[in-house]
Structure formats: C-alpha cells, structure tokens
Amino acid sequence: MKAVKQPADINDERAMRITKLNELRDIGINPYPAHSHRVHSLKQALEKNEGNEIISTGRIMTKRDMGRIIFCHLQDESAKMQIVFKKDAIGEKSFDILEKKIDVGDILSIIGERFTTKKGEPSVLVKNWILLTKALLPLPDKFHGLQDEELRLRKRYLDLAMDPNLRKLFCRKSKFWATVRDFLLEEGFLEVETPVFENTAGGADATPFITHHNALDIDVYLRISMGELWQKRLMVAGYEKTFEIGRQFRNEGMSREHLQDYTQMEFYWAYADYEMGMALVERLCKHVAQEVWGTLKFIIGNHGEIDLNQPWERYDYVKTIKKIVKINVLKASEKEIIEKLNELKIGYEKQESKGRLVDSLWKYCRKQIKGPGFLINVPVFVSPLAKRKANNPELTERFQIIIAGSELGNGYSELNDALDQAKRFKEQAKLREAGDTEAQMYDEDFVEALEHGMPPTCGFGFSERFFAFFENKPIRECVLFPLMKPENFEDKEKK
C-alpha cells in the first residue's frame, strides 16, 4: 500500500529553523542586524533599465533550487520581483549558506544587477546578499493561503503578507478617511477632538462600555458617538463648522454591518438645516467614491449595480412602511405593531418601546430599498435629538443615506430647543429605567449648554460601514485586526 504523506508539523519546522538560526550564529552571521541599506523599492527595481545596479530588500516568498542557480521571489510593500542567485556570481560559501540555511519567509538585503530572463521576466542577478531577519515559522501555503476564516482574522498579518489585494484594500481605506478629511477641510470645517471617556454616554441609541477611572475613582463610559453633544457645545461656543474622525464604542451585537469599536466621522454645521446637509453629504459621497474607487457605479450585495450619479431619491419613513407592510406607524397602537412584527416573523424584545418596535419594522422595509437616496420624515419617537418639522411636529428634520438596503449615514437639523430636549431626555430616561439599555441618558450639562443658545445646526455622521459596503465586504473583513476571543477560550473557561 502506498504511504499517505502527512502534512508537516509546524513545530518540527520551527525546530529545524531554530537549528539553522544557531548554525548561522556559529559561523558569525547575525540573523537580526539593526541596519538595512535600501536604495530601491522592488517597484523601482522593476522600472530600472537592464544593467543598472539594484540595492533592495524584501521577504522571500518562493525559493527554487536548480543546482548551481537558485530562483527566489522577493516581496516588499511595493511589489514582488524575481531574484536570481548563481554560485559563480556570489561564491560557493555564500551560495551554500543560502541553499541550506535560508528559507521562504526570511528577509534579505540584496545588491545586484537588473536583467531580464529568457522568458521575459524582469529580475535581479544578485552579487551580494545579507540576511536581515530569520523567520522561525513558515508562511502559509502559497497556493491555498489561509482558508479558515477565523484563522485569517486571528493571524491577519499572514493573510496580509500572502494577499496583495487585501493589502490594497487597506490602502484604499486609508485614502478613504484622508479624502473625507480633505473634503471637509476644503469646505471650511475645523477638525476637533472630543472626550472618549464620558460621565454620561450621549449622542446615540446604543449600549455603552463601562470602565473605571482610577485617578478620579469613578466609573466612566466609552463614547458611543463621535462627540455629538460635545460638538454641539462648540456650536454654542461660537464655532460654526466642526468635525471629528475617531474611534467609538458600542456594546452591542456583531453582524455583517456592526462592530463594537469602529471609526466614525461626524460634522456639525451652524446656520445650516437638513436640506443643506443632504446636499453636502451627496457631494461628499460622490467625491469620496470617485477619489478612492475611481467610479460612481458599484455592485453591492444582491441589489445589482448602484449608480451614485443618478438622482438620489427621497424615501418617506411613514409612507414607505405603509406601502411595504400596510401599517401606519403614526396611528397604529403598540399592540398592532407587535402583531405586524409577529406576522412578518421579525424578532423584538418584550420590554421594547413603541419607537424600538417601529424601528424594527423600518429595518425590515429598508432591506428592500436599493438606493441611492435619503430617508426623510422620521417620527419624533425614534429621533430624540432631531428638530421637529414646523409643518408636522410628529415628524423630524432627519435624514439617512440609504444604499443597498442599509443605512450608511445619519443626520438631522439638530434640536436646539433646550426645554424640548430636556423633555425628550426624560422620556428616554424612563425607557432606560424600564430596561432599555440603548435609550439615551439625561445629560443635564448639555441641556444647560443649550439654554445658553445654540444656533440652527445640521449634524451628520457615517462610519467605516460606508467603506465596507462600497468594498462589498462584511465590515469585519475591512478591519485590520478585529477583536477575537482568545485561542482555546472555551477550554480556559472550563478550567
């Protein structure tokens, strides 16, 4: 019977590499020198003419021994390039060390001459090389990479090392936030920083994380918005255009669209209303899409092609729900809404308020909307920080970006009536007392700030969910190092 080849044990591989490491040290080679002299990136090396000297560095991604010649592919951040070692060119001793002690994954510095192989591949004929880093563990298989999703996210550095397209994704993400920042600065907004720790978590409907501040001996909340109530205080102070980009934290469920800590942008614009906000946001979205992806047309989920350049529609909250599920949420009782949720098999918690129940209905309807467009005419009972509409006080001047069945940004004409705000905070406080951990807290200091007078203001924010949607990927895939349970977590729990 033919023996079945067993996969190599990673611990055996590590042991062999440590042996090579010690052997390198024994012959006077430092496997981890501090200095590396690089003149050319590999991309620059590829662009050089034949005969030019190349001084570059990179990680060995492949190694093929052909006797008196060794072919490798070296990779740095910029590119991957073939390098060729000939025994006659580097000497027998150097070649022997390379052949027997150097592995895929090791990092080298090379000096050589640019040439092109008979097969037309741009290469470097190496004349001298120096080991910069001896890798003790191998890279994943070059053909299959990391197949297990959890392992890919847990060992993200390997996934990035093996997948150039993934590295490009995070370059786009960096450009995404840089483009947002540059657009707002060009529009005259001032970038600000507001507290991450708060005595009162405000600015959103979300369950906050709680931690203890040892120096003050108090419990504090990690912010759940990008300084919404602080930026509004800045409007009171006399600033007219501010924005912040930073991390915020919500102790809620995980899904394709949700994480617990993520990057968010919010801006506040004095003497502007939600109509002005929608116009600015549409321009911002189109500008970012063009700059980052080079197009205004995207395939997202099962919604087919979405063209940001077509006219953006307006979706009336109450009318849309009535059209899709045949219920008027302004007139329906809580019992009727629950019956509709049960009919549609939409989950909800027993202690939820009418606002939460209606919001669950809306999210069901939203999934059926392709976009692009804006949700408008949102009821007051689901918008505790938005200004009422003058012609219909049951509704607010709130808007949301709706694309591919999801909400990708939220804004409104901010409530600046201090007495109305205090009343709504009290209503939210009752919901918290009844068990709604996402209901907003009463922020007495913010109400006092409003009493000093805040001008009419439009506020808006979106998170990195926007980026993930336009990449057509789950948001977790668009985070460099998503939070994971520790390895063997279940075993540790049992102990």
N, C-alpha and C positions, 0 to 999 in steps of 0.2 A: 504493500500500500504506500502511495506517495505521501510523504510527510507534509502537513499543512504548516506553512510558515506563520509563526506567531508574530504579532506586532512587537516592535522593540519597546522595552521597558524604559520609560523616561528617566528612572533613577539610574539604570545601567548607563544610559547615555550621559547623564550628568557625571557619574563616577569616571567614565572614560575621559571626559573633557577636563575634569579636575586633575587627572593624571597628566594630561597634555600641558595643562597650566603649570604644574610643578616642574615638568621637564623643561618648559620654556624658561622658567626662572633659573633652573640649574645651569643652563647654557648662557646665562647673562642677559636674557631678553625680559624687559619689564612689560608684562601684559596689560598694564593700565597706566601708561605715561600721561602726564598732565598736559603736555604740549602737542598740538597737532597743527602743522603748517599747511593751510589750504589756500591756493590761489584761484582755482576754478571750481565752480559747482559742476556737477555732471551735465547739467543742461548747457552750460557754457562750453564744456569739453566737447559735447556733441556738435556744437556750432563751429568749432575751430576747424581750420583747414588741415589737410594731411601734412605731416611733418612738424607741426607745432608741438612744443613741449607742454605737457599737461601735469599739473600738480593738484591732486584732488583727494577726496576722502569719501567713504561710504561703507555700507554694510554689505557683506557678501550674501547674495540671495540665491545664487546657484554656483555649483562647483563641479567641473567635469574634467577628469584626469585622462589625458590622451597619451600618456607615456612621457615624452620629453616636452610636452606642451600641456598647460592647464588653462582651461577657459573658465572664467567666472563672470557673473553679472554683479556689478556693484550698484547700490541704490542709495541716494540721498533724498532730501526733501524735494529736489527739483526734477529728478529724472532717474532712469535706470540705464546703465551702459555696460557693454561687454568690455572686459579687460582680459588681456592675454599674457600669460607668463611662459617664457621659453627658457629652458635650462641654460642654453648658451648665452642668453641675454642677462640673466640675473645671477648666474653662477650655481654650481652644483650644490653647495651647502645651503644657500638661501632657498633653492628650489626644493631641497629635501625637507627643510623645515616647513615650507608652505604645504607640501604634499602630505606630510604626516601629522603636523600639529595644528594646522589651520582648518576651521570648519565653517560651514554655512552658518551665518548669524554673526560671525566675528566682524569687527570693524577695522578697516585698514586705511592707511595713508599711502598713496602711490605717486611715483614720478615716472612718466613715460612719454611716448611719442604717439601722436594721433595718426591713425591709419584706418583703412577700410579693408575688410576681409574680401576674399574671392567671392563670397556670397553676398557682398554689398552691405555688410553690417558695420556701422561706424564703431570703432574700437580704439583701445589704447594698448600699445605694446609696452609692458611695464619694464623699466630698467632698475627700479629700486622700490622697495615697499617696507612699511613699518606697521607693526601690529599696534592698534590703538586701544582695542577692547577685546578680551577673550570672553565669548559668551559661554556660559555654563549649561544653559538649556537650549534645546533646538527650537527653530521656528516651526510653525505648523506646516503640514504637507502643502507644497506649492500648488498642487492641482486641486485639492479639496478645501484647503484652508480650515477655518473653524466653522463646522456645520451646526453645532449645537447653539441655539440662540442664547441661552443663559451663559454658556461659556464665552461666547463672543462679547457679551456685555460685561462679564466679570473680568475678562482678560482683554480689555478694549485696546490696550497698547499693541497686542499681537494682531488683532483684527485690523488696526490702522496700518501696522507695518506691512501686512500682506495685501491690503486692498487700496490701491491708489485712488479709486473712485470715492471711497469713504473719506480719505484724506481731503479730497477736493470738496466734498460736501461741507466739511468744517471750515474750509477756506471761504466757501460761499456764505456760511453762517456768520463768520467774522465780518465779511463785506456787507452782509445784510444789516447788522447793527450799526456799522460805520456809515452806511448810506442813510439810514433813518436819522442818525445823529446829525450828519452833514445837512440833510434836508431841513431839519428843524432849526439848526443854527443859521442857515441861509434865510429862513423865514423870520429871523429875529428873536427866536426863543433863547432863553438863558438856561443852561444846564445847571441843575442844583442837586444837592444830596440831602436826604431827609433821614430821620432815625430808622434803624432796623429794629431796635427794641422799643416797645411802646407800653405805657401803662394801660392804655385802652386800645384794643385792636379795632381799627376802623377802616372804612372806605370800601367794604365789600361784604357780601354774604358768604362767609366761609368760617370753618372751624380753625382757630389759630393753634400753633405750637406754643407751649409754655415752658419757660426756663427760669432758673433762679439767678438773680444778680447778687453775688456775694458781698460786694463792697457796700451796696445800699441795703442789703438784706431784704429784698423784695422779689416777688415773682413778676416777671415781665412777659409780654407776648412778642413773638416774632411777627413782623408786619405781614399783613395779608393783602395790602395794596401797595402801589408804588408811591407812597407818601401822599395819598389823595387829600386827607384832611390837613396835612402839613402844607401842601402846595396851595390849598385854598387860603390858609393863613397868610401865605405870601401874597395872595391877591389882596387880602385885607391890608397888608403892609405896604402896598403900592407897586409891587411888581405886576407887569401886565402879560408877560409870556414866559412860562417856565416849563421845563420838562425834566424827567429823570429816567435813566435806564439802569436797572439793577436787579438783584435777586429778591424774590418774595416767596412766602412760605404758607402753604395751606395743608392742614392735617386732614386730608380727605382722600377719597378713593383714587386708584390708578386705572387708567384706561388708555386707549389709543390717543386720546386728546388731553389727558390730565396727568400731571406730576405734582409732587408735593413741594418741591423747590425748583424754581424756574426763573428765567429772565423776563422782565416786563418793562414796557415803556408807557409812561403816562405824561400827557401835556395838559396845561391849563392856560386858557386864553381869555383875558379880561376884555370886556366890551364886545364879546362875540356870543352868538347863540348857536343852537344845534344845527341850523341850516348852514351857517358859515363853517361849522365843524365838519359837516358831511362833505362840503366842497373841498376843504383842505385835506381831509382823510383820503378821498378818492384820488386826488393828485398825488398824495404821499404813496399810496398803494401802487399806482401805475409807475411812478418814478422808481420805487424800490424794485419792482418786478423787472423793469427794463434794465436797470443797472446791474442787478445781481444775476438774473437768468437770461437777459437778452431777448425777452419775448413778453407779450401780454396774453399769450394763449397757453393754457395748461390743461393736462389731463389729471383729474383729481378723483380718486375713489371710483364709484360706479356712475358718476354723473356725466361722463363724457368730457368733451372739450369745453372749457370755460374761458371766455374771451373778456378780459378786463376792459377792452377798448369799446365794447358795446355799451349802450346806455344802461346805467345802473338803475334797477327797478326800486320801487318803494313797496314794502310789504307791511300792511296794516295788521297789528298784533291781533286785535279782536276779530276783524273780518277774516283774516287768514285761518284762525282756529275754527271760526264758524263755518267757513267754506269746506274745510277738510274733515272736521269731526262733528259738525252740525250742533254746536252748542255755543251760546252767547255767554262768555265768561263774566261779563259785567252784570248780567241779570241772573245767572244761574246760582242756585244755592250751593253750599258746600256739599250737601248730600248728592245733588245732581252731578256735581263734578266728580265725586267719588264713584258714582255709578258709571259714568263715562270712562273713567280710568279702568275700572274693573272690566267693562265691556271690551276695551282695547288691550287688556292684559298689560297695563302699564303699572309698574311697581311704585309703591309710596309707603311712607311711614304713617302710623295711625295718629301720631301727635302733630302731624304737619298742619300748618296754617293754610287758609284758602290760597294765599299767594304762592306757597310752595306747590300746592296741588295743581293750580293753574299753570305754573311754570313747567311742571311735568307734561301737561297737555301740549304746551307750546313746543317743547323739545321734541315731542313725537311728530308734530307737524313740520317743524323746521327741517327734519331729515329729508323731507320730500321736496325741498326748495333748492334749485340748482344755483341761482345767482348768476352774476354778481348783483348785489343790491343792499339796501338798508332796511332793517326793521324799524318801524316808527309806531307812534301812538300806543305806547306801552302803559298799562294801568298803574296808578299810584301804588297799589298794594304790592307790586313787585319791584318798585323803584323808590326806595326810601331816601335817596339823595338827589333825585331829579326834580326839576321845576315843573309845576302843573301847567297844562296848556290853558291859555287865557280863555279860549272858547269852549273848553270842556275840562273842568277841574278833576274829572275822574281819570284823565289820561295825563301823560307827562311828555316833555320835550326830550325824549330819549331816542338814541339810535344805536343800532348794532350792525356791523358788517356781516352779511350772510353770504357765504360761499360754500358750495358743495355740501349743503345740509348741516353746516355748523356755524356757530357764532365765532368770528375771528377778531372781534374788537367791539368795545362798548364805550359809548359816550353820551353826554347829555348837556342840556342847559342846566347848569348847577343850581341847586336850591340855595338861595341866599336870604330867604325869609327866616330869621332866627327863631321866631315863635312856631312857625310851621315845622322847622327842623326839630325843635325840641319835642313837639307833639309826636312826630314820626319816630324819633328815638325812643320815646316812652312806649309806643306801640311795639317797637322791636324788642324792648326790654321785657315786656310781658311775654312775648314769644319765647325768649330765652328762658324765662322762669318756668315756662310750660314744657321745656325740654328741647327747644330748637337751638342746637349749638352753633348753627350758622347765622342766626339772627344777629343784627348789629347791636353793639354796646352803646350805652348812653355816654357820650363824650361831652361832659359839662364844659370843659375848657374850650372846645371847638365852638359850642353854641355861644359862649361868651364872646369869642372872636367874631362870630357872625354879627352879634349885636353891635359891634363897632362899625359894621358896614362893609360888605363885600360887593364889588361891582358885578353887574351881569357877567357871567363867565361860562365858557364852554370847556368841558373837560373830556378827554378821550384816552383810552389805553388799549394796547394789544400786547400779547405775549409771544414767546417763541413758537406757540402753536401755529401762528401765521406762517412762519418759516417752514415748519414741518408739513403743513398742508400743501404748500407750493412745491415741496420736495416729494409729495405724495407718499409720505412715510409716517409711521407712528412717531409720536413726539419723543418717546424713549430712544428711538434709533438716532435721533438728532441731538442727543446729549452726549458729550464726550465720555463722562463717567457717571452713568445713572446709579442711584443708590441701590444696592443689592443686600439681601440677607447674607450674613457671614456664611462661609462654606461650612457644611456639616452642622448647620444651625439646629436642625431637628434633633440630632444626636446630642448636642450640648444641652438642649432644653430637657431631654430625658434624664440626663445626669444631674 
